[in-house]
C-alpha cells in the first residue's frame, strides 16, 4: 500500500464523497484523483521521475494536496516546507535536499522570486504567469491521456520533512511509506476516524502531525478535509460551526487564544468528537480554561516528535482531570516507550531519564547525515532528547528537553520545572527559561516573562514568589519582560532565539 493508492481507492469507493473543502471549492474524491492524475502526468512530461526530490512551498490549500499526492504518484519524494520560511531558508533546503523541482503558491512567490533559482531546478507556481515558471493550473487542467499507477512499496522513501529548528539548524527527516502509514493508522484507531469524519486543517500541513496524523489518516478512511491557509480564533469557531467539524488538531496556544474569544458561546461546535493538541502539555488551569470556554470534555493530548512519525503517547480526555500536564501512561498504538539513563538502562519511578521510542513509524534517518542518524537511533530505539519521569501511577511527565538542560555550577537545572512554577503566578501569562553563559558557574538561569497584569519589579516579585517553591539554585537570577514569546508555526517556543537574545543582552 502507498499514499497514492489510498486516493485512487477512495476515488473508486467514494467517487462523489466530499474530499476537500477549500473556501468555496468543494472537491469530490473522484475529482481529487483526476486532478492529481493530470498534475502527475504533467510533472512527468517536465522531467520529474522516480526518486527525484520536489520541494512544496504552500499554505494549506487544495493545490498543496494535489501536489503532495501527484509527486508521490510518480514515485518521487515530496519535501513540504513551512510556508513562513524566509527565502534564504528555502534556498538552503533546495540545496540540501538535492531538489529537482519546486512548486510554489502565488501568495509566497515573492519569497523565492529573488533567489535566482538555478536553471536546473524545475519551477512551478500557481496564479499568474511568470518568466521561467510553469503554471500548476495549466498542468492540472490538461486532459488525462494515460493511467499512472504508483507501484512504490512500503519500504520505499516517500517524504523528507525538515525539522522546525527550535534548538538549531533544521534537519531533513526521511520517511518511508511504512513510517507514514503506521502513524496514520494509529491515529485512525485512537481517534475513531471514518468516512463521515470532517477534519479541519489549520496547522501547517508541512509539519508531521498535521500531514501524517491527520491528512494521511483521513485519506486512509476517506474522510473530508477542510482547509484553512491560516489560523485565527474567529476562523476556528466559524469553520468548526459551518462545516460540522469532527476532528481538530492544534497547538496549545490555538486553544488558549480561542478560549478568550468574547463570543465563543454563540458558536455551535458540538459536532466535534475530538479536540486534539500537541507540541506541549497543558497545565491543569489551562485545561480548566479550555473546558469552560469550549464546553468540551473530549480534549486529548498527543505526544511525539517528527523523527517518530510522529508517534509517542496520548493523554485521554478523561485522564485530564487528575493528570493534566502529563503526556499519558501508555504509548500510542504501534509504539513502545521507555525512560532510560545515560547507559540506556530503565530508570526507577520518579527518576529522570530520556524518553526513547520504538515502532515502525520511526524515520528512516536524517538525509545525508549517517552519524546523526546513528546517534538518534540505537538498536531500533529512537532517542528523543526529552527528559522525563514516571509518577507512582505510571504517567509520564516531561521535565525538559535534554538540549535545554542548564548546567549551573555543575548542577543540572531543568527549565520546564521553573516555567511551570512561574506560570502559577496570576500576573504571568507565559514564561520561558534558558541558560546564559556565566564566567564562574558555566551558566546562569534567565527567565523571559509575558505579563498578564502589571508588575513593578519583575525580578523582586518572581524571586519572592518562587522562594520555597524551588531550590535557591533553580530560581532565575536574570529576568526580561517581553510582549510575546517567539514561536514557530506549531506554537513551540523558539528557545534558540531567546538564547541569542539573552547572549546579546547579557547582564540584564
Secondary structure, 3 states (H helix, E strand, C coil): CCHHHHHHHHHHHCCCCEEEEECCEEEEHHHHHHHHHHHHHHHHHCCCCCCCEEEEECCCCHHHHHHHHHHHHCCCEEEEECCCCCHHHHHHHHHHCCEEEEEECHHHHHHHHCCCCCCCCEEEECCCCCCCCEEHHHHHHCCCCCCCCCCCCCCCEEEEEECCCCCCCCCEEEEEHHHHHHHHHHHHHHCCCCCCCEEEECCCCCCHHHHHHHHHHHHHHCCEEEECCCCCHHHHHHHHHHCCCCEEEECHHHHHHHHCCCCHHHCCCCCCCEEEEECCCCCHHHHHHHHHHHCCCCEEEEEECHHHCCCEEEECHHHHHHHCCCCCCCECCCCEEEEECCCCCECCCCCCEEEEEECCCCCCEECCCHHHHHHHEECCEEEEEEEEEECCCCCEEEEEEHHHCEEECCEEECHHHHHHHHCCCCCEEEEEEEEEEECCCEEEEEEEEEECCCCCCHHHHHHHHHECCECHHHCCCEEEECCCCCECCCCCECHHHHHHHHHHCCCC
